[in-house]
Amino acid sequence: MYTRILLLCCFFSLCAEAQPPAQDPEAKQRALLRIDQARSARKSEYWPNIDPALFFLNLRNNVENPLYLNQGKPTYFCGYAALTHFLLLYDPESYVAWMTDLYATGAAQVTDRTLVSSERIHEAAGTLYNKGVMDINHADQMWFMVLSENYKGYLNLRDKSFDPGDENTFWAATNFRKFNRMLRSLTGLEVHARGADLMGPVFLNYYRFCREKNEEYTVMLYLNNKALYPNKFFRFILPTPTHFVVLYHIDRADGYNILDYWDYGLRTKMKLRKRKFRKLIYGITYIKTK
């Protein structure tokens, strides 16, 4: 009992540490103002199962607290959540503009395309359940499903149309190349990437590279999630990447690489041996933001 209490105290003290990179306060206020102006809209005719109150509350919470954005479990939405966390930190105005346009008109114009969705997506958004906090985050449900339908990679080729439950399948999956393509499409920025789906960057000191890039760029990592969060029920770890995280900081102490990163609605600090750290990483994406 006392051990559990101590672990909980340690967890909450860690979560209470310094927040992620600061948003531009003026951009944040403009985004919040746009949400307030759109809240008077009636229930959207395009999204019959989206609750307006939950939708706009979700939008406001995302802009005010980007740290808590969560893709839900056991969905395949982690790639969309990682790039959305990036947008909330560095361009909340565009994010809110796209979301309110999608809600009001069923479409949104981004850098290189118009995001539209099928009737199946319009009907499904707002109905996902058993996904944790995402059950009531109707804006996240809509956004992740719209991105899933509008951006396709080779993992999605066998299942191109949405059926109930596809949020937990390869229909929603994101490979490394698709992730970087989405970032370019949504931000219009120059996106740099090293690595691939089946092999990490060769002839590269991962720690030194990530540390140097993190001084001037925002760095996102494509990882083997089963190695990052091992489960005692797995007898072996498949050498494949499945997960995206946003790196805040990386350091080294006592022979460990110390990662400070965002995923699953939390800021996490993890100590990893050099060898394990190298086994984790398959892709490194970095974007000039500093």
C-alpha positions in Angstrom: 0.0 0.0 0.0 2.7 2.5 1.0 4.7 1.6 -2.1 1.8 2.4 -4.3 1.3 5.7 -2.6 5.0 6.6 -3.0 4.9 5.6 -6.7 1.8 7.8 -7.3 3.5 10.7 -5.5 6.6 10.4 -7.7 4.4 10.2 -10.8 2.4 13.4 -10.0 5.6 15.3 -9.0 7.1 14.4 -12.4 4.0 15.5 -14.2 4.1 18.8 -12.3 7.6 19.7 -13.5 8.3 22.3 -16.3 5.7 22.4 -19.1 6.4 21.7 -22.7 7.8 24.4 -25.0 5.9 27.6 -24.5 3.3 28.7 -27.1 3.3 32.2 -28.6 0.8 33.9 -26.1 -0.6 36.1 -28.8 -1.2 33.2 -31.2 -2.8 31.2 -28.4 -5.2 34.1 -27.5 -6.2 34.5 -31.1 -6.9 30.8 -31.4 -9.0 30.9 -28.2 -10.9 33.9 -29.5 -11.7 32.1 -32.7 -13.1 29.2 -30.7 -15.3 31.5 -28.6 -16.6 33.2 -31.8 -17.5 29.8 -33.3 -19.2 28.4 -30.2 -22.4 30.1 -31.1 -22.8 27.8 -34.1 -25.6 25.4 -34.1 -25.2 21.6 -34.2 -23.3 20.8 -37.4 -25.3 19.2 -40.2 -22.1 17.4 -41.4 -21.3 15.7 -38.1 -24.6 14.3 -36.7 -23.0 12.5 -33.7 -20.6 15.3 -32.7 -21.8 17.0 -29.5 -21.2 20.8 -29.9 -20.5 21.3 -26.2 -18.0 18.5 -26.1 -16.4 19.6 -29.4 -15.7 23.1 -28.4 -14.6 22.2 -24.9 -12.2 19.7 -26.4 -10.8 22.4 -28.8 -10.3 24.9 -25.9 -8.6 22.2 -23.7 -6.2 21.3 -26.5 -5.2 24.9 -27.1 -4.8 25.7 -23.4 -3.1 22.4 -22.5 -1.3 20.8 -25.5 0.4 18.4 -23.1 -2.9 16.5 -22.4 -3.7 15.7 -26.0 -4.3 11.9 -26.1 -4.9 9.6 -29.0 -6.8 7.1 -26.9 -6.1 3.4 -26.5 -6.0 1.0 -28.3 -6.2 3.2 -31.4 -3.6 3.6 -34.2 -3.9 7.4 -34.0 -0.4 8.1 -32.4 1.1 9.7 -35.6 -1.8 12.1 -35.9 -1.7 12.9 -32.2 2.1 13.7 -32.4 1.8 16.1 -35.3 -1.3 17.7 -33.7 0.7 18.2 -30.5 3.3 20.0 -32.7 0.6 22.2 -34.3 -0.8 23.1 -30.9 2.6 24.2 -29.7 3.6 26.2 -32.8 0.5 27.0 -34.9 -2.7 26.8 -32.8 -4.4 29.4 -35.0 -4.2 27.2 -38.1 -5.3 24.1 -36.1 -8.4 25.9 -34.8 -9.2 27.4 -38.2 -9.2 24.0 -39.8 -11.2 22.4 -37.0 -13.9 25.1 -37.1 -14.1 25.0 -40.9 -14.5 21.2 -40.8 -17.2 21.5 -38.2 -19.1 24.3 -40.1 -18.6 23.2 -43.7 -17.3 19.7 -43.7 -14.1 20.7 -45.4 -10.9 22.6 -44.6 -8.1 24.0 -46.8 -4.6 23.2 -45.7 -1.3 24.0 -47.4 -1.6 21.6 -50.3 -5.1 20.1 -50.3 -8.6 20.4 -49.1 -9.5 18.0 -46.3 -12.9 16.3 -46.9 -14.4 13.1 -45.7 -16.8 10.4 -46.6 -20.3 9.9 -45.1 -18.9 7.0 -43.1 -16.5 9.3 -41.3 -19.2 11.9 -40.7 -21.4 9.3 -39.1 -18.6 7.7 -37.0 -17.0 10.8 -35.5 -18.4 11.2 -32.0 -19.4 7.5 -31.6 -16.0 6.0 -30.7 -16.0 4.4 -27.3 -13.7 2.4 -24.9 -10.9 4.8 -26.0 -10.3 6.4 -22.6 -10.6 10.1 -22.5 -11.1 10.3 -26.2 -14.6 8.9 -25.7 -15.7 12.5 -24.8 -13.1 14.3 -26.9 -15.3 14.7 -30.0 -12.9 17.2 -31.7 -10.0 14.7 -31.5 -12.2 11.9 -32.9 -13.2 14.0 -35.9 -9.7 15.3 -36.6 -7.9 12.0 -36.3 -10.4 10.3 -38.5 -10.3 13.0 -41.1 -6.5 12.8 -41.2 -6.7 9.0 -41.5 -9.0 9.2 -44.5 -7.1 12.0 -46.3 -3.5 10.8 -46.0 -2.6 7.3 -47.0 0.6 5.3 -46.9 1.4 1.7 -47.9 0.2 0.4 -44.6 -3.3 1.6 -45.5 -3.6 0.1 -49.0 -5.5 -3.0 -48.0 -8.2 -1.1 -46.1 -9.0 2.2 -47.7 -12.6 2.7 -46.5 -13.6 3.1 -42.9 -15.6 0.4 -41.1 -16.5 0.4 -37.3 -13.4 -0.6 -35.3 -11.0 0.5 -38.0 -9.5 3.1 -35.7 -7.7 0.1 -34.1 -6.4 -1.3 -37.4 -4.0 -0.5 -40.2 -6.7 1.7 -41.7 -5.5 4.3 -39.2 -1.8 3.4 -39.2 1.0 5.9 -40.0 4.4 4.9 -41.5 7.4 7.2 -41.3 7.2 8.6 -44.9 3.5 9.3 -44.5 4.1 11.1 -41.2 6.6 13.4 -42.7 4.4 14.0 -45.7 1.5 15.0 -43.4 3.8 17.4 -41.5 4.8 19.1 -44.8 1.2 19.3 -45.9 -0.2 20.8 -42.7 2.6 23.2 -41.8 4.1 24.2 -45.2 7.5 24.0 -43.5 10.7 22.3 -44.6 10.6 18.9 -42.8 13.9 17.0 -42.5 14.0 13.2 -41.8 16.5 10.5 -41.2 15.6 6.8 -41.1 13.0 4.4 -42.4 10.3 1.9 -41.5 12.6 -1.1 -41.4 15.9 0.3 -40.4 17.2 3.3 -38.4 19.7 5.8 -39.7 23.0 4.1 -40.3 26.4 5.6 -39.5 24.8 8.1 -37.1 25.4 8.8 -33.4 21.7 9.0 -32.4 22.3 10.8 -29.1 24.7 13.4 -30.5 22.4 14.0 -33.5 19.2 14.4 -31.5 20.9 16.7 -29.0 22.4 18.9 -31.7 19.2 19.2 -33.7 17.1 19.8 -30.6 18.9 23.1 -30.0 17.5 24.6 -33.2 14.7 22.3 -34.3 11.7 20.5 -32.9 12.6 16.8 -33.0 10.1 13.9 -33.3 11.1 10.2 -33.0 9.7 7.1 -34.7 10.1 4.3 -32.2 9.6 0.7 -31.4 6.8 1.1 -28.9 7.1 -2.5 -27.5 10.7 -1.8 -26.6 9.9 1.6 -25.2 7.1 0.1 -23.0 7.9 -3.6 -22.6 5.2 -5.9 -21.4 6.0 -9.0 -19.3 3.6 -11.0 -21.4 5.7 -10.6 -24.5 8.5 -13.2 -24.8 10.2 -11.3 -27.5 10.1 -7.8 -29.0 9.3 -7.4 -32.7 12.0 -5.2 -34.3 9.4 -2.8 -35.9 8.6 0.8 -35.2 5.0 1.7 -34.3 5.0 4.9 -32.3 5.7 8.6 -32.6 6.8 10.9 -29.8 7.7 14.6 -29.6 11.2 15.1 -28.0 11.5 18.0 -25.6 15.0 17.5 -24.4 17.8 14.8 -24.3 20.7 14.6 -22.0 23.2 12.0 -20.7 24.2 11.1 -17.1 25.8 8.1 -15.4 25.9 6.1 -18.7 22.2 6.6 -19.5 20.5 8.7 -22.2 17.8 10.7 -20.5 14.8 11.4 -22.8 12.2 14.1 -21.9 9.3 13.7 -24.4 5.5 13.8 -25.0 3.2 10.9 -25.8 -0.1 9.6 -24.6 -1.1 12.9 -23.1 1.8 13.0 -20.7 5.3 14.4 -20.4 7.6 11.5 -19.6 11.2 11.3 -18.6 13.0 8.0 -19.2 16.5 6.7 -18.7 17.8 4.3 -21.3 21.1 2.6 -21.8 22.9 3.6 -25.0 22.3 0.2 -26.7 18.6 0.1 -25.9 18.3 3.7 -27.1 19.8 2.8 -30.4 17.4 -0.2 -30.8 14.4 2.0 -30.1 14.9 4.6 -32.9 13.9 4.0 -36.5 13.2 7.6 -37.6 14.2 11.1 -36.6 12.2 14.0 -37.9 13.2 17.6 -37.3 11.6 20.9 -38.2 13.0 24.4 -37.8 10.9 26.2 -35.1 13.4 27.9 -32.8 
